[in-house]
């Protein structure tokens, strides 16, 4: 497994691979890897000649400086995990390498970026789009793999590819869960033992909402979910939204096929997101 820290050597590797006719699968990460990330790498490995994984904690997608400061960084462990699943190249740049100058690039994703995560984390998706576009230009992938836990991000990346006419196929991958149902996330490492025990409740409530969805309105399900968290001692609901899987716009009245439930919850100080297809 090769480790590159510069844009020049990474792009050179990708250009040579493409010229030789090899296909490249790409998995962008911010490190602190877990089984969910490894499942993306395995999927990329099964469908491409080479797999490149990036590890870069992207500062411009954090709207909370404390969150950036506390984000877990476990590079040595990450590299061992990637080698164990046959990753070919790891691109691990520093901040100065990625952003030698301040970037003022601005993308317009319309209403895709103004709801849910976009409403609670202003500027987040613009920062995501900037770094992903840059990483695509560096790694030159044929296919790029994104987990569905960050479903809104996935739709933003799809819009980025359409709007910028990028020659890369976006491959969505199912949410990876712990045995108790908690969606795998790098942030889970920061949960206190008490909050970690409580966190699977989030998925349990989503499953209950899914079972109720066929016979209830969106407004009734939203009230149900709100009540389930109202007096929880450790979990604080930030939002629960029922929205179209394509447009991400809120659904009202009868819940139609293709509707998802999207949720953000604070477990102590740690913010967790999850989603479920309702119908």
Buried (B, 14 or more C-beta within 10 A) or exposed (E): BEBBEBBEBBBEBBEEBBEEEBBBBBBBBBBBBBEBBBBBBBBBBEBBBBBBBBBBBBBBBBEEEEBBEEBBBBBEEBBEBBEEBEBBBBBBBEEEBBBEEEBEEEBEBEEBBBBBBBEBBEBBBBBBBBBBBBBBEBBBBBBBBBBBBBBBBBBBBBBBBEEEEBEBEBBEBEBBBBEEBBBBBBBBEBBEEEBBBBBBBBBEBBEBBBEBBEEBBBEBBBEBBEEBBEEBEBBBBBBBBBBEBEBBEBBEEEBEEBBBBBBBBBBBEBBBBBBBBBB
